[in-house]
Amino acid sequence: MSELRLEGVPGPVSLYLHFPFCEHRCHYCDFSVHRAARAPVENWLECIELELGQWLERCGWDRPLPLETVFVGGGTPSLMGPAMKRLAALLERYAGLVASAVEWTAESNPASLTKAVARSWREAGVNRLSVGVQSFDDGVLRWLGRLHDADGARAALAAARAAGFESLNADLIFGLPVSERRRWQDEVQMALDAGVTHVSTYGLTVEPSTPLGRRVGAGDVVMPSGDRYSEEYAAAAEALGRAGFVHYEVSNFALPGHECAHNWHYWDGSPYLGLGPSAHGYVGGNRVWNVFSWEAYRKILAGGGSPIEGHETLGAGESRVERLWLALRTNRGLPAGDPLAEHLLESAPDLLASWRQAGWLEIDGPGIRLTEAGWLRMDELVAALGAIGG
Ligand code: SF4
């Protein structure tokens, strides 16, 4: 690995913090998760502060960092409970955060998002809450290996609203095996009835190393056809659209004013730092990532080392494909005046016209964006556009 040179690069506008602890591992999950009955919150906070200090020294950044967004993901950040206030104090020291208008999101699991936790987070300065609902069907939740039931999901969303979270997201999973009979449209409606302002819908992906992956590999579980996946995706988009939600990214829907600014920074190429095990960052044009496991991460930091496991700087061709991936997954697409949009329109007018005719793409003057039908075949379309030379 070549040396990572970052002195003098601009500071991050976003900060992602990975809180890797979960009480139990869901059957489909391959994230960096450390099972713990009691999350070692103090130790995690110490590690985050050490890592942040290393970044300031490495890049010569002054405090306060110019953060516009913070996102605490996991894992199960709600296991942190009221200790979120300690994280707020840490962020205040490094970024003058709490007094400013930063968007601060934290993820939560309905099994641990109590009224008291929601209230204490709101007091700490968290102003956007994401709840890992996944489903409002008890059978589906059991099948996924989740710790909560549908009533627990409803109670968590009610607790969030009662605590004053005006920006409230529910994660929902679709694309389950046909054996899991569920009323998907009703479940999307239940999220709306609970008063959410944002919905993230994720198609279930099967990772070979998970219990679900092994069952699929053994033939015990048959994943659904592409048709069922597409139908559920379209049904969610239709129901959410009817309720006034804007489909602003492949997987994300929001009422106007409630889009996730943090995620926009990922998609528009802004610099961000990722702290915690497995976290990724993008700083000074370099992709940087940490060691995956909590144990390795904490031991390296305790020994005075850096948890960065790898980094890469993208070449011109890779950067172009990455830009296509990031821009075309959003409803902004490649806007008018973007040199890449102009290049594609000049180089492949017939291809783009045929996609427009198929309903996969919209050409808005000199701007290009994919439609919902285009998002369903995004891999194929971006690969074809990436192969156009220039
Ligand atoms: S709660 Fe989330 S991070 Fe934890 S095991 Fe389940 S899916 Fe993975």
Residues whose N, C-alpha, C, O or C-beta is under 5 A from the ligand:
A	BS01	SF4	C22 H24 R25 C26 C29 F31 V33 G74 G75
